[in-house]
Amino acid sequence: MPTAVKMEVTRETIIRAVKSMKKSARQVFLEDLISATSPEYLQSIREARRDFKSGRVKSHGQVFGR
């Protein structure tokens, strides 16, 4: 049987914890946080993957001229 532990954590505590993470771990955490709280973000990822698979993408050089 799952057990839930409730605790209050201040915004400052969370910010301090995130800032103390290694950069790669912080990026993964923030990506997970955004995807867990934003259905629109997840939909944009699905659309981008469909575009990529169907070839509807441009290279950096095509967009920025290098």
MOQUIDA-V73106 format. One record per residue. N is the residue number from 1. SS is DSSP state (A for helix, B for strand, O for the rest). NEAR is the number of other C-alpha atoms within 8 Angstrom. Layout:
# MOQUIDA-V73106
n:N ss:SS near:NEAR
n:N ss:SS near:NEAR
This chain:
# MOQUIDA-V73106
n:1 ss:O near:2
n:2 ss:O near:3
n:3 ss:O near:4
n:4 ss:O near:4
n:5 ss:O near:4
n:6 ss:O near:4
n:7 ss:O near:4
n:8 ss:O near:4
n:9 ss:O near:6
n:10 ss:O near:6
n:11 ss:A near:6
n:12 ss:A near:6
n:13 ss:A near:8
n:14 ss:A near:9
n:15 ss:A near:8
n:16 ss:A near:8
n:17 ss:A near:8
n:18 ss:A near:8
n:19 ss:A near:7
n:20 ss:A near:6
n:21 ss:O near:8
n:22 ss:O near:6
n:23 ss:A near:6
n:24 ss:A near:6
n:25 ss:A near:8
n:26 ss:A near:11
n:27 ss:A near:8
n:28 ss:A near:8
n:29 ss:A near:8
n:30 ss:A near:8
n:31 ss:A near:8
n:32 ss:A near:8
n:33 ss:A near:8
n:34 ss:A near:9
n:35 ss:A near:10
n:36 ss:A near:7
n:37 ss:A near:6
n:38 ss:O near:8
n:39 ss:A near:8
n:40 ss:A near:6
n:41 ss:A near:9
n:42 ss:A near:9
n:43 ss:A near:8
n:44 ss:A near:8
n:45 ss:A near:8
n:46 ss:A near:8
n:47 ss:A near:8
n:48 ss:A near:8
n:49 ss:A near:8
n:50 ss:A near:8
n:51 ss:A near:10
n:52 ss:A near:9
n:53 ss:A near:7
n:54 ss:A near:6
n:55 ss:O near:6
n:56 ss:O near:7
n:57 ss:O near:6
n:58 ss:O near:6
n:59 ss:O near:6
n:60 ss:A near:8
n:61 ss:A near:7
n:62 ss:A near:8
n:63 ss:A near:7
n:64 ss:A near:6
n:65 ss:O near:6
n:66 ss:O near:5
